[in-house]
Every structure is written in structure tokens, then in C-alpha cells.
Amino acid sequence: MSTAGRIAVCPGTYDPVTNGHLDIIARASRLFDGVVVSVAEGSNKKQPLFTAEERKALLRQSVEHLGNVEVVGFTGLLATHAREVGAVAFVKGVRTAADFDYENQMTQFNRRLA
């Protein structure tokens, strides 16, 4: 991302992108100098409904009005990707206590990797 300053990564499969995703991305765009929406191009969880290229295209169309948001694909470890784009934070949504517990574990894991 060419934007200097504080960059956040909004990672996910976005299969499909939802209004909830878009709300989180828009909020992050107001809090950070730049937001990289990082579309996971592979998943161990499930077979995606849309291809990675389709998901990225849908997201680009949905966030084109946000000047400090960039949509990219990534594979591999999220911590490595975040380092590559110069991110200082991850921004993710949580719906339930179980989501929070899972994301907290992932945060600890990524913190150790970083």
C-alpha cells in the first residue's frame, strides 16, 4: 500500500462479502491512514462459493468510494502478510463469545510469530 502512516489489515475469506464486512472496513478506514482488505486465497475450512478473483472484484467494487482502502489477496501466514504490507493492526469482526475466544487465540499466536 502506498499510503504512509498507520495501516490496518482486515483479513477474511469474504465468501461472500456482507454488509457487516463492509461496515467494519468503512469504520477501519476512518480510524487508520490505510486499510488493506486481505482476501484469503486458500482455506482449510471449506470450499469457497466464489473464486478468489471474484471475491476480490466484488470487494473492490464495494469499497471503491473509500480512498484509503486497498483489496489484495494473500496466502500463507497472516502475520507474514501483515509485516509485508506494513500493518500495525488487524481489524476483525466478532459475532459471538466463541468468535472472540477464537480470535483471541489467533491474536496470541500471531503476536508470537511477529
N, C-alpha and C positions, 0 to 999 in steps of 0.2 A: 504494500500500500504506500502510495506516495505522500500521504498525509503525515506531517510531522506531529509529534505530541503523543498523548495518551491514546493507545489503541486497544480496543477490546475485541475478543473473538466470541462470536455467537455460533457455537458448533451444533450440528444436528444432522439427521438424515433428511428432514423436510420432505417426508413422503406421505402425503403431500404437504405443502406449505399451508398453514392455517392462519386465521385471523389472530389467534393467540401468539403464534410465532411473529407475525408482523407487528403486533403491539410491543412485544419485547424488543424487537430490533429498533423500532422507532424510539422507544424510551432510551435505549442504549445510545442511539445517535445523538440524543440531547445531553447525555452525560459524558461522552468521550469525544475526543477530536476526530477519531476514525473508528469505524466498526467493520470488521471482516466477518462476513457471514460465511462460515466454513461448512460446506456440504460434504458429509462423509460419503466417499465414493464406493466404499465396500462396507458390508455389515455382516457380523456373525449372527445377528439376532434373527433376521428374516430376509426373504427375497423382496426387494422393493417393488412397489407398484409402478413407479416411473424410473427411467434410467437416470443416471447422474446428470447427464447433459440436459434432460428435460427438467429435472428439479432445479438446476442452476438457472436455466432460461426462465422458468416460472418465477423464481425469486428475483432475478434481475428486473423483470417486468414489474414486479410488485413493489420494489424499493427504489425504482429509478428517480422518484421525487426526493429522495434523501441523498443529498450531495456528498455526504461523508461516509457512505456505505458502499462496500465492495463485496461482490459474491465470488467465491473461489471454491474449488474442490480440494479435498485432501485425502490422503491415505496414510496409514501408519499411526504413530502415537500423536495424540493431541498436544502433548507437552512440546514435542519437537516442532510441530506445525506452528504453535503459538510463538515459540522462540524465533522461527524463520520469519514471521510477519511482524515481529517486534511488539507483541501484545503484552500488556500489563495486567489484563484481567480476562476471565471468562464470564460471559453473561448467559445464564440458562434459566429456563422457567421450571418451576416445580408445581405439581398439582396436588400431591398427597404427601403424607408423612413418609411413606415408603420411597417416593421420589427424592425427598430431602435426604433420607438416610443413604440412599444410593449415591446421590451427588456429593454428599459429604465424604463418603469413602473415596470417590473418584478424585475429589479435591486433595485429599491427603496423599493419594497415590501420585498425582501429578506434581504436587509440591515436592515429594521425594525425588521424582525424576528431574525436576528443574534444578 
